[in-house]
Amino acid sequence: MSHLRLLSTPALAGLLWLALTSVALAQKDSPAATLFSQGVAALEAGDPAQAVERFSGVIKVEPEAVEAYINRGVAQRRLGKYPEALADFTKAIELAPEASEAYYNRALVHSLLRAPEKALTDLDLALKFAPQDWQIYYNRGNAYLDLKKPGEAQKDYLKALELKPNAPEVLHNLGLARLLAGEPEAALNDFDRALAINPLFARAYFNKGQALQRLGRLEEARRAYRQFLQGADPEKDQALMEQTLATLRDLEEK
């Protein structure tokens, strides 16, 4: 994502993508269904390698089990095995061309591979078969934002909010789109709404600081950045924390 040209040009705290975790297997009284349930349990327990093994067992018994390919793809993605994940989602689509979950999850892999055009294509197809799924609109908004089309992104985030009112992650990314469109006042409102729902949303504080900084409200920006630092995850947000500290030093000199 591009940087905002502000006092210290820090990067925006990035887009939040939502991922489906599992899809149910239709037949529940079979050896394959038992393996499938074990695979889902492994995903939920944070053991994607075990999940791959279990879903592979399902596929060996039932080679046309669309749900197993989708869930194995989710597990492969969590393992960072993106080519394998793409292959599983593509196979699921070959078996069930109307499987919106397969298009959706393949789009997430494309996004991880920095291919937003391909993600957008898959999300368009997912919406064709699941037109009331707010998460698809949300993630299509992310793809548009990656393509530097904040106006299109805003339309999708607003549609997502129609279907899922007051979702903090949608409000947050709507704020990002508005920042990139040069609408800091509207963006600030979105970040505040997200924080009213989830006061522990650290990255929303960072981007609130960005909006306030653009508006010239520097003392309020400092407070927002400090709140980000208080709630940030040192492992996931280390680079952003360093940028925030540099920004605060710059602001102290103003």
N, C-alpha and C positions, 0 to 999 in steps of 0.2 A: 504494500500500500504506500502511496506517496506521503511525503511529509508535509505538514502545515508549515508555512513560512512565518514563524512567530519569533519571539525574542531569541530562543535558543534552538529553534527548529527541532524539537523532539518529535519522535514518531507517535502517531496515534496509537493508543492501546487497541490491539487488533480486534478484528471481527470475532464474534462468537458463533461457532457452528454447532448445530444440534444433530445428533446421530441417533438413528434407531438402534436399539439393542438386540431385539430378537423378533422373529415372526413365528407364529404357532404352527405346528405340524397338524395336519387335518386328522389323521388316523391316530387314535390315542391308545389302542390296545394291541400293540405289536412290539417286537424287539427293536424295530427302528425308532418307534416312539419313545422307548426307554432311553436309547442312546441320545435321541434328540433332547429329551428332558435333562439328561446329564450334561449335554453341551450347553444348554441355556444356563443351567446352574453354574457351570464353570465360567461362563461369560460374566454372570452376575457376581461371582466370587473374585473376579479379576484375574482369571487364569486362562487367557486366550489360547495358549498352547494346548492345554487340555481340551478346550472347546474345539479346536481344529481336529484333534484326534477323534472326538466323539462325533462330530458332524461328518467327518470322512467315513466313519463307520456306518452312519445312516446312508450316505451316498452309495457305499458298497452294496448295501442291502436293497436300497431303493434308488437306482441311478437317476430317476426323474423327480426326486424330491426337491422341488423348487425352494422350499423353506430352508432346507439344509444348506443349499448353495448360498442363499442370502446370508444366513447366520455364520457360515464358515467364512464368507467374505468379510463380515464384520470383525470376526476374530483375526483374520489375516491382516486387516487394516490396523488393528490394535497392536499387532506384532511388528508393524512397519513393513510388511510384505505387500507392497502396493500392487505389483504385477499380478501376484496370486489373487489378491482381492478383486482386481478388475476382471480377471478371468472367471472368478466365481459369480460375480454379478452379471457378467455378460452371458454366462451359461444359463443363469436363472431367467434372463430375458428371452433367450432362445426357447426355453421350455414354456415360458409364460409371458408373452409379449405385453400383457396388461398388468404386470407386477410392478406397481408404483414404487414399492419398497426397494426393488432392485435398482431402478433408475435413480432413486433418491440417494441410496448408499454409494452407487457408482459415482454420482456427482461429488460426493464428499471426498472420494479418493482423488478425483480430478482436481479438486480444490487444493488438496495437499500436494499434488504434483505441479502446482502453479499453472493449471490449464483451465482458467475460468470460462473460456468459450465452450469447452467440452462439458464443463459442469452445468452451464446454462442450458445447453441442448438437452441434457438428461433431466434437468429440473422441469423444463417445458413438457417433456414427455411424462414425467411423474404427475404433473398437474392435469394432464389430459385424462388420466385414469383416477386421480384423487383430487378433484377440484376444490374440496373443502378442507384440505389438510393445511393448517396454518404453518407447520414447520417447513413445508415445501416453499411457500411464499417467502418465509423468513430467509431460508437459505438461498433462494433465487435472488432476493435482495442483496445478499452477501456477494453473489457472483457478479451482479451488476456493479456493486461497489468496487470489487476487484478490477472490473473493467473500466473504472473511472466514469461511471454513469450514475451519479448520485440521484438524479431526478427519477430514473427508472427504479432505483433501489428504494426510494421513498415510497413510491406507489405500492411496491410489494410489502414493505414493512407496515404500511397503513392497512393493507388488506389482511395481513397477518393479525394485526391488532383488532380488526373487526371480528375475526374468528376466535381470537384468544385475547380478550381485553386485559390490559395491564400486565402483560408479560414483560418482566424487567429486561430480559436480554433483547427483546424486540425494540423496546424503547431506547435502550443503549445504542443499538446499531442504527436506529433511526436518527439519533443524535449525531452519530458519526457521519451519516449521509448529509445531514444538514450542515455540519461543519464544513465538509468538503464542497458543498454547494454555496458556501459563503453566507450562511444563515446562523451566526453564533447565538443570537437571542433565542431562536426557536430550538437550537440544539441544547442550550442551557436548560430550557424547560423540560426537554426529554430526559436529560440526565437527572434532573431533580425528581421527576416522576419515577424513574427507575430506582433511585435511592430511597424514595418514600416507601416503595414496596420492599426493597432489599437494602437496608442500611449498611450491610457488609459488602456491598458490591464495589470492591476496591477500584477496579478499572474505570468505573463510572466517575469516581472522584478525580482520577487522572484527567479524563476527558472533560469533566466539568471545569477543571483548571485550565484546559486548553481554551474552552469557550470564554471563560472569564478573562483570560489573558488577551484574547482577541478583542474583547469589549473594552479593554483598558482598565478593568477592575482588578488591579494587581494585588491588593491586600487580600481580597476574597480568593483570588487564584492561589496565593500562597497557602491559605488555609485548606483549600481543596487538595493541593499537592501533598501537604502534610498528612491529611486524612488518608490519602492513597498510601503513603509510606507506612502509616500505622497498620493498615489492613492488607498490604501486599504480601504475596507468597514469595519468600526469598529465592526459592528454587525456580519457580516459573517466571518471576517478574524481575530477575536480577538486573538485566540490561535496562529495563524501563525504570527501575529504582535509581540506577546510576544516572540516567538522563534526567530524572526528576530532581535529584540532588544538584546536578549542574544547573538546571533551570532555576531552582531556588537561589543558588548563589548569584546567578545573573539578576534575578529579581531584587535581591537584597541591595544590589548596586544602583537600582533605579531610584 
